[in-house]
Amino acid sequence: MAKISEEELNKLIESDRKLKDRYKKQNEYLAGKYDRLNFTVPAGKKAEVEAAAKSAGVSLNAFCRDAVMEAAEKVLNGSGSAAPDQLPEQEEQTQDRPEDLPPFM
């Protein structure tokens, strides 16, 4: 393994510090401007959503954000329901779930 000089090591340490400072500032900015939502999809469905986003020519984040905002707007305007109708596949999954899990899992 090649040895690096103390000067090179100090440059790397300084570079790492600057990068961490930049990330910290970005995160502080984003925390003030945006809210974060985390959600799950059934196993194997993430790839489908990613493919749909790619097909639409947008990022996965933009695709999911726009879908959620559109659904929320419909519900709040009274032109949509709070949850989509359950598909037969979803009903089967609900029946197979352990009783101790909340319905949203």
MOGI-V619025 format. One record per residue. N is the residue number from 1. RES is the residue in three letters. SS is DSSP state (H for helix, E for strand, - for the rest). PSI is psi in radians with two decimals (* if undefined). OMEGA is omega as a letter, one per 40 degrees, with the letter a starting at -180 (999 if undefined). Layout:
n-><N & N>
res-><RES & RES>
ss-><SS & SS>
psi-><PSI & PSI>
omega-><OMEGA & OMEGA>
//
This chain:
n-><1 & 2 & 3 & 4 & 5 & 6 & 7 & 8 & 9 & 10 & 11 & 12 & 13 & 14 & 15 & 16 & 17 & 18 & 19 & 20 & 21 & 22 & 23 & 24 & 25 & 26 & 27 & 28 & 29 & 30 & 31 & 32 & 33 & 34 & 35 & 36 & 37 & 38 & 39 & 40 & 41 & 42 & 43 & 44 & 45 & 46 & 47 & 48 & 49 & 50 & 51 & 52 & 53 & 54 & 55 & 56 & 57 & 58 & 59 & 60 & 61 & 62 & 63 & 64 & 65 & 66 & 67 & 68 & 69 & 70 & 71 & 72 & 73 & 74 & 75 & 76 & 77 & 78 & 79 & 80 & 81 & 82 & 83 & 84 & 85 & 86 & 87 & 88 & 89 & 90 & 91 & 92 & 93 & 94 & 95 & 96 & 97 & 98 & 99 & 100 & 101 & 102 & 103 & 104 & 105>
res-><MET & ALA & LYS & ILE & SER & GLU & GLU & GLU & LEU & ASN & LYS & LEU & ILE & GLU & SER & ASP & ARG & LYS & LEU & LYS & ASP & ARG & TYR & LYS & LYS & GLN & ASN & GLU & TYR & LEU & ALA & GLY & LYS & TYR & ASP & ARG & LEU & ASN & PHE & THR & VAL & PRO & ALA & GLY & LYS & LYS & ALA & GLU & VAL & GLU & ALA & ALA & ALA & LYS & SER & ALA & GLY & VAL & SER & LEU & ASN & ALA & PHE & CYS & ARG & ASP & ALA & VAL & MET & GLU & ALA & ALA & GLU & LYS & VAL & LEU & ASN & GLY & SER & GLY & SER & ALA & ALA & PRO & ASP & GLN & LEU & PRO & GLU & GLN & GLU & GLU & GLN & THR & GLN & ASP & ARG & PRO & GLU & ASP & LEU & PRO & PRO & PHE & MET>
ss-><- & - & - & - & - & H & H & H & H & H & H & H & H & H & H & H & H & H & H & H & H & H & H & H & H & H & H & H & H & H & H & H & H & - & - & - & - & - & - & - & - & - & - & - & H & H & H & H & H & H & H & H & H & H & H & H & - & - & - & H & H & H & H & H & H & H & H & H & H & H & H & H & H & H & H & H & - & - & - & - & - & - & - & - & - & - & - & H & H & H & H & H & H & H & H & H & - & - & - & - & - & - & - & - & ->
psi-><2.39 & 2.44 & 2.57 & 2.66 & 2.87 & -0.64 & -0.76 & -0.70 & -0.77 & -0.65 & -0.73 & -0.74 & -0.76 & -0.72 & -0.75 & -0.74 & -0.77 & -0.70 & -0.78 & -0.68 & -0.72 & -0.78 & -0.69 & -0.78 & -0.72 & -0.77 & -0.67 & -0.74 & -0.86 & -0.66 & -0.55 & -0.34 & -0.38 & 2.67 & 2.62 & 2.35 & 2.39 & 2.35 & 2.89 & 2.75 & 2.75 & 2.62 & 2.32 & -0.24 & -0.36 & -0.74 & -0.65 & -0.74 & -0.72 & -0.72 & -0.69 & -0.73 & -0.77 & -0.74 & -0.60 & -0.17 & 0.47 & 2.91 & 2.82 & -0.73 & -0.83 & -0.71 & -0.86 & -0.76 & -0.85 & -0.68 & -0.76 & -0.77 & -0.69 & -0.77 & -0.74 & -0.73 & -0.73 & -0.77 & -0.81 & -0.48 & 0.00 & 0.18 & 0.22 & 2.95 & 2.88 & -0.47 & 2.49 & 2.73 & 2.48 & 2.36 & 2.74 & -0.70 & -0.69 & -0.64 & -0.71 & -0.76 & -0.68 & -0.68 & -0.52 & -0.08 & 2.55 & 2.56 & -0.43 & -0.06 & 2.44 & 2.74 & -0.34 & -0.09 & *>
omega-><a & i & i & a & i & i & i & i & i & i & i & i & i & i & i & i & i & i & i & i & a & i & i & i & i & a & i & i & a & i & i & a & a & i & a & i & i & i & a & i & i & i & i & a & a & a & i & i & i & i & i & i & i & i & i & i & i & i & i & i & a & a & a & i & a & i & i & a & i & i & i & i & i & a & a & i & i & a & i & i & a & i & i & i & i & i & i & i & a & i & i & a & a & a & a & a & i & a & a & i & i & a & a & a & 999>
//
